[in-house]
Amino acid sequence: MDQDLKLHGSWPSPYSLRVIWALKLKGLSYEYIEEDLANKSDFLLKYNPIFKKIPVLVHNGKPICESIVILEYLEQIFPNQYPLLPSDPYERAVARFWVNYFEQKSVSLWMIFRAKGEEQERAVKDSLKMLKTIEEYAFKNQNNIFFIGEKIGIVDIAFGWICHWLKIIEDVGGVKMLEENSLPNLQDWMRKFKDVPLIKESLPDQQKMFLPFKLTREMLIAP
């Protein structure tokens, strides 16, 4: 099958990294195109004219937008190259449930970054509720290394950015979400996920991310 794959992304974006992780896990060759989101390219505006956002995967000239949609697309087109979803229909449904849950609820994490005062306090409360729900319900099988089993899957990829970006949100937002001994299952998973060589080598430098995130927050919360 033709594998003419181009990924338009941005280095600090966890959503771009989701797609990069999936492409690397599946062993797919691709061209990466770094987008300047302050000066979006004509290609990005052409390929995603509705939202004008990254990531955009272009496969044989056809664009696919939104990171989770891209993951599902890659799974359908390349199902035998490191499957991201379980083969069992029920387990696939469970995986999709948790991906959908996180997509809906993780908005509160970004609100910590974007808000201040009472609005930020509500976002912290909502985020902690989400993380506690994941801790209580998503790790029922203590024998699993990752969410579904022994290998990284679509749920790990969807959740994965919190293992690295949560600290940036905490530091820039001036809050503390996770104490050392809180949510032990979630924190254990975060360490294991981040220690996988393919994941670790692709994570952007947190110190390099801090300033642009800080400047963006200052602009967002300015009167």
PyMOL commands that set and color helices and strands:
alter all, ss='L'
color gray80, all
select helices_A, chain A and resi 14-25+42-47+67-77+89-105+107-114+117-137+154-159+162-173+184-195+197-200+206-221
alter helices_A, ss='H'
color red, helices_A
select strands_A, chain A and resi 5-9+31-34+56-59+62-65
alter strands_A, ss='S'
color yellow, strands_A
deselect
rebuild
show_as cartoon
